Amino acid sequence: MATIERARGGSVRSDGPDALERRAMALWPRLDRAALRRCHNDAHRIAALVARRTTMPPEAIVAVLTMPRVDDEEVSTWFG
């Protein structure tokens, strides 16, 4: 499993080397794929790319991209 660096220096486990790119495309489907590839799976570079298209600040975009995954078992625990 790959490790993604968070904005505050901690780390979060991801599904693979392109997890940030896949998450970014899921959240912002009209992103330019070539520009996204040039970000090299760097959360801050992806945030700079996305910030051009949204009113979200880059810090919030990084937080959304790097938040840990929640599996189905955790969802049923939290929401019944």
C-alpha positions as CSV (number, residue, x, y, z in Angstrom):
1,M,0.0,0.0,0.0
2,A,1.2,3.5,-0.7
3,T,1.4,6.3,1.8
4,I,0.0,9.8,1.2
5,E,1.4,12.7,3.0
6,R,-1.1,14.9,4.7
7,A,-1.0,18.7,4.9
8,R,0.2,18.6,8.6
9,G,3.0,16.0,8.0
10,G,1.1,12.9,9.1
11,S,0.3,10.1,6.7
12,V,-2.7,8.2,5.5
13,R,-2.8,4.8,3.8
14,S,-4.2,4.7,0.3
15,D,-5.3,2.1,-2.2
16,G,-2.4,2.6,-4.6
17,P,0.0,4.9,-6.2
18,D,-2.6,6.8,-8.1
19,A,-5.2,7.1,-5.3
20,L,-5.1,10.9,-5.1
21,E,-5.7,11.2,-8.9
22,R,-8.6,8.8,-8.8
23,R,-10.1,10.6,-5.8
24,A,-9.7,14.0,-7.6
25,M,-11.4,12.6,-10.7
26,A,-14.3,11.3,-8.7
27,L,-14.8,14.6,-6.9
28,W,-14.1,16.9,-9.9
29,P,-14.8,14.7,-13.0
30,R,-14.1,17.4,-15.6
31,L,-10.5,17.9,-14.6
32,D,-8.0,17.7,-17.3
33,R,-6.4,14.3,-17.1
34,A,-3.1,15.3,-18.6
35,A,-2.8,18.2,-16.2
36,L,-3.7,15.9,-13.3
37,R,-1.0,13.4,-14.4
38,R,1.6,16.3,-14.4
39,C,0.8,16.7,-10.7
40,H,2.5,13.4,-10.0
41,N,0.1,12.4,-7.3
42,D,1.1,15.4,-5.1
43,A,-1.9,16.6,-3.0
44,H,-0.7,20.2,-3.0
45,R,-0.2,20.3,-6.8
46,I,-3.6,18.7,-7.3
47,A,-5.1,21.3,-4.9
48,A,-3.5,24.1,-6.9
49,L,-5.0,22.7,-10.1
50,V,-8.5,22.2,-8.6
51,A,-8.4,25.6,-6.9
52,R,-8.6,27.3,-10.3
53,R,-12.0,25.8,-10.8
54,T,-13.7,26.1,-7.4
55,T,-14.1,28.5,-4.6
56,M,-12.7,26.0,-2.1
57,P,-9.3,27.1,-0.6
58,P,-6.3,24.8,-1.4
59,E,-6.1,23.7,2.3
60,A,-9.6,22.4,2.1
61,I,-9.0,20.6,-1.2
62,V,-5.9,18.9,0.3
63,A,-7.9,17.8,3.4
64,V,-10.6,16.3,1.1
65,L,-8.1,14.5,-1.0
66,T,-6.1,13.1,1.9
67,M,-8.9,12.1,4.3
68,P,-8.8,8.4,5.2
69,R,-11.1,6.0,3.5
70,V,-14.1,4.7,5.4
71,D,-15.1,1.1,4.8
72,D,-18.7,-0.2,4.9
73,E,-18.3,-1.6,8.4
74,E,-17.4,1.8,9.8
75,V,-20.4,3.4,8.0
76,S,-22.8,0.9,9.5
77,T,-21.3,1.5,12.9
78,W,-21.6,5.3,12.7
79,F,-25.0,5.5,11.0
80,G,-26.7,2.2,12.0
